[in-house]
Amino acid sequence: MSGDLRMLGLAHGLLLGLLLASPLIGPDMLPWAVQALFLLGGFQLRLADRRWDLRGGPIAWISHIRMAPRRLLPWAAAAVVALIAGRTDLMQAIIGATLLCELLVYPISAHLIARLTRPMVAGLILLLIGVQGAAGNPMLGYVVAFLTGLSTCLFWLRGPDGDGPTLIWALGATTAAVVAPIVAPVTLPCAFAVGAVSATLALAHLSVLRRRPVPWRSDRRQTMRRGLWLAPARPS
């Protein structure tokens, strides 16, 4: 696995572009875009890093950073955008959450969460969504969003590829998360967290949907290409 799902990577890039343009098109969207960026960043990191256990030595503690140092650029870009928007408090929250996530949360959680079963990971995601919605501190909210992304990736990795029921559930949860704040604005924090998780799962499932496998057959007279039987070749 390359660590980059096509549709999810495209959504990650679009989100980063929205974050960079948020001071011009809507400064109020900046905190929500940063929160979603932390969630997707955690998902992509867990997907790309093949480590499932602690490694020895102080350098191995930051092996995930050495693996892809360019992955830190979105965090720096988010902090610069917050500074341009005049949100120094948000910039400090982004920098603090980035340091915590990269240097403490991921090295520890990659070891601990990996030992949980899939139902236990699902329960952890629900718990993190509740904490994320109730978090009053932006830095804490970003750290929880990052941890939610890690758990969401683990939940997806331990499920079957192209799982139709899970995809339908994820799309339904995304729709409900969009409708809930319209009906009851007070539910926006939790609804946003639910929508981010379910949309991420839906994009991940859509990225790995495959055609039904077709038996392969090859001999001198018959050839199958792209699932279509071709007429047998004429004898020479």
C-alpha positions in Angstrom: 0.0 0.0 0.0 1.4 3.3 -1.1 -0.1 5.3 1.7 -2.1 7.5 -0.5 -5.7 6.7 -1.6 -6.6 8.5 -4.8 -9.9 10.1 -3.8 -8.8 10.7 -0.2 -5.6 12.3 -1.4 -7.6 14.5 -3.7 -9.9 15.5 -0.8 -6.8 16.2 1.3 -5.4 18.5 -1.4 -8.7 20.3 -1.8 -9.0 20.8 1.9 -5.5 22.3 2.1 -6.4 24.7 -0.8 -9.6 25.7 1.1 -7.6 26.3 4.2 -5.1 28.5 2.3 -8.0 30.5 0.7 -10.1 30.8 3.9 -8.8 34.2 5.0 -10.2 35.6 1.7 -13.4 33.6 1.3 -14.4 33.0 4.9 -12.2 33.5 8.0 -14.8 31.7 10.1 -14.1 28.4 8.2 -10.4 28.4 9.2 -10.8 26.5 12.6 -13.0 23.9 11.0 -10.7 23.4 8.1 -7.7 23.0 10.4 -9.6 20.4 12.5 -10.5 18.4 9.4 -6.8 18.7 8.2 -5.6 17.2 11.5 -8.1 14.3 11.1 -7.0 13.6 7.5 -3.4 14.0 8.5 -3.7 11.4 11.1 -5.5 9.0 8.7 -2.8 9.4 6.0 0.0 9.0 8.5 -1.4 5.7 9.9 -1.9 4.5 6.3 1.6 5.4 5.1 3.5 4.2 8.2 3.9 0.4 8.4 5.0 0.5 12.0 2.7 -1.4 14.4 5.0 -1.6 17.4 7.5 0.6 19.3 11.0 0.7 17.9 14.1 1.0 20.0 16.3 4.0 20.2 15.6 7.8 20.4 15.9 8.3 16.6 13.3 5.6 16.0 10.8 7.6 18.1 10.6 10.1 15.2 10.9 7.6 12.4 7.5 8.6 11.0 8.9 12.1 10.6 12.1 10.9 8.9 10.0 8.8 6.6 8.3 11.8 5.0 9.4 15.2 6.3 7.4 17.0 3.6 4.3 15.8 5.4 4.9 18.5 7.9 4.4 21.3 5.3 0.5 21.4 5.7 0.9 22.1 9.4 3.3 24.9 8.7 1.0 26.3 6.0 -2.0 26.2 8.4 0.0 28.1 11.0 1.1 30.7 8.5 -2.5 31.1 7.2 -3.7 31.6 10.8 -1.0 34.3 11.3 -2.1 36.1 8.1 -5.7 36.0 9.2 -4.7 37.7 12.5 -5.5 34.6 14.6 -2.3 34.3 16.7 -4.2 32.2 19.2 -5.1 29.7 16.5 -1.5 29.7 15.2 -0.2 28.8 18.6 -2.8 26.1 18.9 -1.8 24.6 15.6 1.9 24.7 16.4 1.3 23.2 19.9 -1.0 20.5 18.6 1.5 19.6 15.8 4.3 19.1 18.3 2.2 17.0 20.6 0.8 14.9 17.7 4.1 14.3 16.0 6.4 13.9 19.1 4.1 12.2 21.6 0.6 11.2 20.5 1.5 9.2 17.4 4.6 7.3 18.7 2.5 6.1 21.7 -0.9 5.6 20.1 0.6 3.6 17.2 1.6 1.0 19.7 -1.5 1.1 21.9 -4.3 1.4 19.4 -2.9 -1.3 17.2 -3.6 -3.8 19.9 -7.4 -3.1 19.9 -9.9 -5.1 18.1 -12.1 -3.5 15.4 -15.2 -3.2 17.6 -13.1 -1.6 20.3 -11.6 0.9 17.8 -15.1 1.8 16.7 -16.0 2.5 20.3 -12.9 4.6 20.7 -13.9 6.6 17.6 -17.3 7.4 19.1 -15.7 8.4 22.4 -13.2 10.7 20.6 -16.0 12.3 18.6 -17.8 13.1 21.8 -14.6 14.6 23.3 -13.8 16.5 20.1 -17.3 18.0 20.1 -17.0 19.1 23.8 -13.4 20.3 23.6 -13.3 24.0 24.5 -9.5 24.3 23.9 -8.6 24.5 20.2 -5.3 22.7 20.7 -6.9 19.9 22.5 -9.6 19.6 19.8 -6.9 19.3 17.1 -5.0 16.7 19.0 -8.2 14.7 19.5 -9.0 15.1 15.8 -5.6 13.7 14.9 -6.1 10.8 17.2 -9.6 10.3 15.7 -7.9 10.1 12.2 -5.5 7.5 13.4 -8.3 5.4 14.9 -10.5 5.8 11.7 -7.6 4.5 9.5 -7.1 1.5 11.8 -10.9 0.8 11.7 -10.8 1.0 7.9 -7.7 -1.1 7.5 -9.2 -4.0 9.5 -12.4 -4.0 7.4 -12.9 -5.7 4.0 -12.1 -3.8 0.8 -15.2 -2.5 -1.0 -17.5 -3.2 2.0 -20.9 -2.1 0.7 -22.8 -1.9 4.0 -20.0 0.2 5.6 -20.0 2.5 2.6 -23.7 3.0 2.8 -23.5 3.6 6.5 -20.7 6.2 6.0 -22.6 8.0 3.3 -25.8 8.1 5.4 -23.8 9.4 8.5 -22.3 12.1 6.3 -25.7 13.2 5.1 -27.1 13.2 8.7 -24.1 15.2 9.8 -24.9 17.9 7.2 -28.6 18.1 8.1 -28.2 18.0 11.9 -26.7 21.5 12.3 -29.4 23.0 10.0 -32.1 21.6 12.2 -30.3 22.1 15.5 -27.2 24.5 15.3 -26.1 23.5 18.8 -25.1 20.1 17.4 -22.5 21.6 15.0 -19.3 20.5 16.9 -20.3 16.9 17.2 -22.0 16.8 13.7 -18.8 18.2 12.1 -16.7 15.5 13.8 -19.1 12.8 12.7 -19.3 14.2 9.2 -15.5 14.3 8.9 -15.0 10.7 10.1 -17.8 9.3 7.9 -16.8 11.2 4.8 -13.2 10.0 5.3 -14.4 6.4 5.6 -16.6 6.8 2.5 -13.8 8.2 0.4 -11.4 5.5 1.6 -14.0 2.8 0.6 -14.7 4.4 -2.8 -10.9 4.5 -3.5 -10.6 0.7 -3.3 -13.8 -0.4 -5.0 -12.8 -3.0 -7.6 -14.7 -4.8 -10.3 -15.8 -8.3 -9.7 -12.9 -10.7 -10.5 -13.3 -12.6 -13.8 -11.6 -15.9 -14.2 -8.6 -15.8 -16.4 -8.2 -18.2 -19.3 -5.5 -18.2 -21.9 -4.7 -20.7 -24.6 -3.7 -20.7 -28.3 -7.2 -20.1 -29.6 -9.0 -18.0 -27.0 -7.9 -14.9 -25.2 -9.8 -12.9 -22.6 -9.1 -9.2 -22.3 -10.9 -6.8 -19.9 -13.5 -9.4 -19.1 -14.6 -9.8 -22.8 -14.1 -13.0 -24.7 -12.6 -12.4 -28.1 -13.4 -14.6 -31.1 -10.9 -17.4 -31.6 -8.1 -16.6 -34.0 -8.4 -18.0 -37.5 -6.1 -20.8 -38.3 -3.2 -19.7 -40.4 
